[in-house]
């Protein structure tokens, strides 16, 4: 029952975030019609992008809906009990292919539908590789301290007061218990390559950029952060990931180079994989 309740909380949170997004866009449009801005917008994105960005993002945003449905009919728990190591490896292959599809769709919308160059639009050549590495390390370490340690500790304490029997994420349990080198390699590819590249291109690059153009950077960072955190499907990680997403937006705004949040994202995920494996190694 607690697992279903936690997933329902995530679904409700996503619905609220989406309502906030639409209400915010309408509000900002009405305000700007009444009080036009002195400066012309950058026109990197327009209203059409606000609609198009939902095509790839819906492939992530539907996850909380399916999670509630599966938890409600018991399909998820039975599938977890029956899942073997080979099936876990197969699931990772499917997830990597899924991310690849979302990435290609996002890239295609920007490059082929909107006729914009991703390299110029997201500042991929703006910084040299040494600078990207330096910003990645400093930003990644700061994100771990702020999100995983400070915010994560508070979040876990609040969750424990309400939910006392929440199980660990299936992927975490499998990673900690599996002896398969292939599963570990695929997990690293998924967490440190596929997820950072695709999620940053979609959430930080396209969605944040389009929503920022229609509203303002603060509103866009908060709302996109809420959507980014909820699609990961883990209630205890909701607040840390929300904070992490906002930090990624800040890094992107500061450097104007999408490689920096991509690097920070990869660093953050890699560090968490190491932390997951440490207790198992120590035993």
C-alpha positions in Angstrom: 0.0 0.0 0.0 2.8 2.4 0.8 4.4 1.8 -2.6 1.2 2.7 -4.3 0.7 5.8 -2.1 4.2 7.0 -2.9 3.7 6.5 -6.7 0.3 8.4 -6.4 2.1 11.3 -4.7 4.6 11.4 -7.6 1.7 11.4 -10.1 -0.1 14.2 -8.2 3.1 16.2 -8.0 3.6 15.9 -11.8 0.0 17.0 -12.5 0.5 20.0 -10.3 3.8 20.9 -12.0 2.1 20.6 -15.5 -0.8 22.8 -14.4 1.7 25.3 -13.0 3.6 25.3 -16.3 0.5 26.0 -18.3 -0.9 28.6 -15.9 2.5 30.3 -15.7 2.8 30.6 -19.5 -0.7 32.1 -19.8 0.0 34.5 -17.0 3.3 35.7 -18.5 1.7 36.1 -21.9 -1.1 38.2 -20.5 1.3 40.4 -18.4 3.5 41.0 -21.5 0.6 42.0 -23.6 -0.3 44.6 -21.0 3.2 45.6 -20.2 5.4 45.0 -23.3 9.1 44.4 -22.7 11.5 47.1 -23.7 14.0 44.5 -25.1 13.2 42.1 -27.9 13.3 38.5 -26.9 16.2 36.4 -28.2 13.9 34.4 -30.5 16.0 31.2 -30.0 12.6 29.7 -29.1 9.0 30.6 -29.7 5.5 29.4 -28.8 5.7 26.6 -31.3 8.6 25.2 -29.3 6.4 25.1 -26.2 4.1 22.7 -28.0 6.8 20.7 -29.8 8.9 20.1 -26.6 6.1 17.9 -25.2 6.4 15.3 -27.9 9.7 13.9 -26.6 9.1 14.8 -23.0 5.8 12.9 -22.9 7.8 9.7 -23.3 9.3 10.5 -19.9 6.2 12.2 -18.4 4.0 9.1 -18.9 6.2 7.1 -16.5 4.3 8.2 -13.3 1.0 7.3 -14.8 2.1 3.8 -15.8 3.8 3.3 -12.4 0.5 4.0 -10.6 -1.4 1.6 -13.0 1.2 -1.2 -12.5 1.3 -0.8 -8.8 -2.5 -0.7 -8.6 -3.0 -4.1 -10.4 0.0 -5.7 -8.7 1.8 -6.3 -12.0 4.9 -4.5 -10.9 5.6 -6.5 -7.8 5.0 -9.9 -9.5 7.3 -8.8 -12.4 10.0 -7.8 -9.8 9.9 -11.2 -8.1 10.2 -13.1 -11.3 12.8 -10.9 -12.9 16.2 -12.7 -13.2 19.6 -11.3 -14.0 19.1 -11.9 -17.8 15.9 -10.0 -17.8 17.5 -7.1 -15.9 20.2 -6.9 -18.5 17.5 -7.0 -21.2 15.6 -4.2 -19.5 18.8 -2.0 -19.5 19.2 -2.6 -23.2 15.6 -1.5 -23.8 16.1 1.6 -21.6 19.2 2.6 -23.4 17.4 2.2 -26.7 14.5 4.2 -25.3 16.7 7.1 -24.3 18.4 6.9 -27.7 15.0 7.3 -29.4 14.1 10.2 -27.2 17.4 11.9 -27.9 17.1 11.5 -31.6 13.5 12.8 -31.5 14.6 15.9 -29.5 17.6 16.5 -31.8 15.4 16.0 -34.9 12.7 18.5 -33.7 15.4 21.1 -33.1 17.6 20.5 -36.1 15.1 19.3 -38.8 11.7 20.7 -37.8 12.8 24.0 -36.3 15.9 24.4 -38.5 18.2 25.4 -35.7 21.8 24.2 -35.1 22.1 22.4 -31.8 25.8 23.2 -31.5 25.2 27.0 -31.7 21.9 27.0 -29.9 23.3 25.3 -26.8 26.8 26.7 -26.8 28.6 23.4 -27.3 31.7 25.1 -28.7 31.6 28.0 -26.3 34.1 26.6 -23.8 37.3 24.6 -24.2 37.5 21.1 -22.9 39.7 21.9 -19.9 37.2 24.5 -18.8 34.3 22.1 -19.2 36.2 19.6 -17.1 37.0 22.1 -14.4 33.4 23.3 -14.2 32.1 19.7 -14.2 34.2 18.7 -11.3 33.5 21.8 -9.1 29.8 21.7 -10.1 29.6 17.9 -9.6 31.1 18.0 -6.1 29.0 21.0 -5.1 25.9 19.1 -6.3 26.8 16.0 -4.3 27.2 18.0 -1.1 24.1 20.1 -1.6 21.7 17.5 -3.1 22.8 14.1 -2.0 24.0 15.1 1.5 22.2 18.2 2.8 18.9 18.1 0.9 18.9 14.3 0.6 19.3 13.9 4.4 16.4 16.2 5.1 14.2 14.7 2.4 14.9 11.1 3.6 14.0 12.1 7.2 10.7 13.7 6.1 9.8 10.6 3.9 10.6 8.2 6.8 8.1 10.0 9.0 5.3 9.3 6.6 6.4 6.1 4.8 8.0 3.4 7.0 8.1 0.5 4.5 9.2 2.0 1.2 11.5 -0.5 -0.6 14.7 0.6 -2.3 14.6 1.3 -6.0 14.7 -2.0 -8.0 17.6 -0.8 -10.1 19.6 0.0 -6.9 18.9 -3.4 -5.4 19.8 -5.2 -8.6 23.0 -3.2 -9.0 24.1 -3.9 -5.4 23.3 -7.6 -5.6 24.3 -8.4 -9.2 27.7 -10.0 -10.0 27.2 -9.5 -13.7 29.9 -7.4 -15.3 27.7 -6.8 -18.3 24.9 -5.4 -16.0 27.4 -3.1 -14.3 28.8 -1.8 -17.7 25.3 -1.2 -19.1 24.3 0.6 -15.9 27.3 2.9 -16.2 26.5 3.6 -19.9 22.9 4.3 -18.9 23.6 6.5 -15.9 26.8 8.3 -17.1 26.2 8.6 -20.9 22.7 8.0 -22.1 20.8 9.8 -19.2 23.1 12.9 -19.0 23.1 13.4 -22.8 19.4 12.9 -23.5 18.0 14.4 -20.3 20.2 17.5 -20.5 19.4 18.0 -24.2 15.7 17.7 -23.5 15.1 19.2 -20.0 17.9 21.8 -19.7 18.4 22.6 -23.4 15.0 22.4 -25.1 12.4 22.5 -22.4 14.1 25.0 -20.1 15.1 27.2 -23.0 11.6 27.3 -24.5 9.9 27.9 -21.2 12.4 30.5 -20.1 11.7 32.4 -23.4 8.0 32.4 -22.6 8.2 33.2 -18.9 11.5 33.9 -17.1 14.6 31.9 -15.9 13.4 31.4 -12.3 10.0 30.1 -13.1 11.4 27.9 -15.9 14.1 26.4 -13.7 11.7 25.6 -10.8 9.0 24.0 -13.1 11.4 22.1 -15.3 13.2 20.9 -12.1 9.9 19.6 -10.8 9.2 17.7 -14.0 12.8 16.4 -14.1 12.7 15.1 -10.6 9.3 13.4 -10.8 10.0 11.4 -13.9 12.7 9.5 -12.1 10.0 7.8 -10.1 11.6 7.8 -6.7 9.8 9.7 -3.9 12.8 10.0 -1.5 14.9 11.4 -4.4 12.2 13.9 -5.5 13.5 16.9 -3.5 17.3 16.2 -4.1 16.7 15.8 -7.8 14.6 18.9 -7.9 17.4 20.9 -6.3 19.9 19.2 -8.6 18.0 20.2 -11.7 17.9 23.9 -10.5 21.7 23.8 -10.0 22.1 22.4 -13.5 20.0 25.3 -14.8 22.2 27.7 -12.9 25.3 26.1 -14.3 23.9 26.4 -17.8 22.9 30.0 -17.3 26.4 30.9 -16.0 28.4 29.1 -18.6 26.0 29.1 -21.6 27.4 25.8 -22.5 25.3 22.6 -22.3 28.4 20.4 -21.9 28.7 21.7 -18.3 25.3 20.4 -17.0 25.9 17.2 -19.1 29.2 16.7 -17.4 27.8 17.6 -13.9 25.0 15.1 -14.5 27.4 12.3 -15.5 29.7 13.1 -12.5 26.7 13.1 -10.1 25.4 9.7 -11.4 28.8 8.1 -11.5 29.5 9.2 -7.9 26.1 7.8 -6.8 26.9 4.4 -8.5 30.2 4.3 -6.6 28.4 5.1 -3.3 25.9 2.3 -4.0 28.7 -0.2 -4.6 30.8 0.7 -1.6 28.7 -1.2 1.0 28.7 -4.3 -1.2 32.5 -4.1 -1.7 33.1 -3.5 2.0 31.2 -6.8 2.9 
